[in-house]
Amino acid sequence: MVSIVSVAKVAGVSNKTVSRVINGEPYVTEETRERVEKAIRDLGYVPNMAARLIRSSRSNTFGIITDYVSTTPYSVDIVRGVQDWANANGKTILMANTGGASEREAEIWKMFQSHRIDGVLYVTMFHRIVDPETGDVSIPTVMINCTPQTNELLPSIVPDDYQGAQDLTRYLLDRGHRKIGYIRLNPILLGAQLRLDAFRKTAGDFGLAESDLSIRLGMEGPVGAEKNYVYAVATEMLQQKDRPTAIMSGNDEMTIQIYIAAMALGLRIPEDVSIVGFDDFRTVSLALKPQLTTAALPYYDLGREGAELLNSVVAGSKAPPSSRVVPCKLVERTSVCSL
């Protein structure tokens, strides 16, 4: 096995200098750092993590505990954001998927503690309120895409669902729409309620009455096994004598059925009815024709900023724990027209 002594000899520096380069410490010139890194590559040197852990109180490793994120196509961008931050900052990431099982989650917390993980990013598939099943394990933790129910000491970072829906509603109003339909996402989701509240408040502040709004439930039931009413309620909404000129959907996937309902009735999008979604799930938003105007969930930014926040917590930041929100950017495409 290639040792740190071998690297130092090839690079023409001391063992301590090689150690500084490996650990990303300061006080090493750029020229020396490049020489050491070249020696590491040429020799195929791999740092002994166990030895480093014995010498240091830090493992330079963050853990990710997820429910279903790693198997959910669009929210996996959270993990990508964490990984990109880790690559840029010399951290290692260990990820474990609970599958939603509390017993499995408790085992993962104990496993992370035994591996002396520096900190944990607790990530959920959808925006919700939840308490991690930590048991008696105490590791610095940041919650991503979720907020704690009882432990106010846990900082969190979540998408601004309210702001995203607010911007979409204003976008429709600014383009002259005064009869607007809204098909609700599953009401057990926190984001669903925030989006609906923003829609109602923004429309009301603009002067629209409840009679100007057609609000229907699009789905309900356990997440992943919902009853879906989207096509039926969209068809009913679009057959009204004084039908909405625009429909806002709880998320992008629901808009597929709204598009189909409109086309089945011979309506053109956006000439006869404008449609907006939420999430910017690009498998849907770019595939639909016309392409869908929507609000983008900032999954990548949640991951990257969450990792940075955890790093500050591990480093001993004295800032009080808080819930940070990341804006949901409006993405304008071609599914909306002005009246």
Secondary structure, DSSP 4 states (H G I P E B T S, - for coil): ---HHHHHHHHTS-HHHHHHHHTT-SS--HHHHHHHHHHHHHHT----HHHHHHH-S---EEEEEESSGGG-TTTHHHHHHHHHHHHHTT-EEEEEE-TT-HHHHHHHHHHHHHTT-SEEEEEEEEEEE-----TT----EEEEEEE-SS-TTS-EEEE-HHHHHHHHHHHHHHTT--SEEEEEPPTTSHHHHHHHHHHHHHHHHHT--GGGEEEEE-EESSTTS-EE-HHHHHHHHHTSTT--SEEEESSHHHHHHHHHHHHHTT--TTTT-EEE-SB--HHHHTTSSSPPBEEE--HHHHHHHHHHHHHHHHTT--SPP-EEEE--EEE--SS----
